[in-house]
Amino acid sequence: MPAKRTEPKTNKAPAARKPVIRRKKAAPAIVPPSYEDIATRAYFLALEGGHDPFDNWLRAETELTAVTA
């Protein structure tokens, strides 16, 4: 003997569900070091014994850019 159904029999198909759209979170923007940050680091490089201010600036800029990337 077949099992008894507790729910009434319907011919309707279940309603289609809308797909859920999941958005990816945007990566945080990389902010380049500011002029003041580079100048401060170049100053401390000069105190450590750096002789050429331009080389100190480039080194400071390279160090700070490598940290933020």
C-alpha positions in Angstrom: 0.0 0.0 0.0 1.4 3.4 -0.9 2.3 5.9 1.8 -0.2 8.6 2.6 0.6 12.1 1.6 0.2 14.7 4.4 0.3 17.6 1.9 -2.2 18.2 -0.8 -1.0 17.4 -4.3 -0.4 20.4 -6.4 0.6 20.8 -10.1 2.4 24.1 -9.6 6.2 24.1 -9.8 8.0 25.8 -7.0 8.7 29.5 -7.7 12.2 30.2 -9.2 14.6 31.9 -6.9 16.5 34.9 -8.0 20.2 34.4 -8.1 22.1 36.1 -5.3 24.7 38.6 -6.6 27.7 38.8 -4.4 30.0 41.7 -5.0 33.7 41.4 -4.4 35.2 43.9 -1.9 37.4 46.4 -3.6 41.1 46.2 -2.7 42.3 49.1 -0.6 43.9 51.8 -2.6 47.6 52.0 -2.3 48.5 55.5 -1.2 52.0 56.7 -2.2 54.2 58.1 0.5 53.7 61.9 1.0 56.4 64.5 0.4 56.7 65.0 4.2 57.2 61.2 4.8 60.0 61.1 2.2 61.6 64.3 3.5 61.6 63.0 7.0 63.2 59.7 6.1 65.8 61.4 3.9 66.6 63.7 6.9 67.2 60.7 9.1 69.3 59.0 6.4 71.4 62.2 6.3 71.8 62.0 10.1 73.0 58.4 9.8 75.9 59.6 7.6 74.4 60.0 4.2 76.4 62.6 2.2 74.4 63.3 -0.9 70.9 64.8 -0.3 69.6 63.6 -3.7 70.8 60.0 -3.0 69.2 60.2 0.4 65.9 61.3 -1.2 65.9 58.5 -3.7 66.8 55.9 -1.0 64.0 57.2 1.2 61.5 57.2 -1.6 62.5 53.7 -2.6 62.2 52.4 1.0 58.8 54.0 1.6 57.4 52.9 -1.7 58.5 49.3 -1.1 56.7 49.3 2.3 53.4 50.6 0.9 53.4 48.2 -2.2 
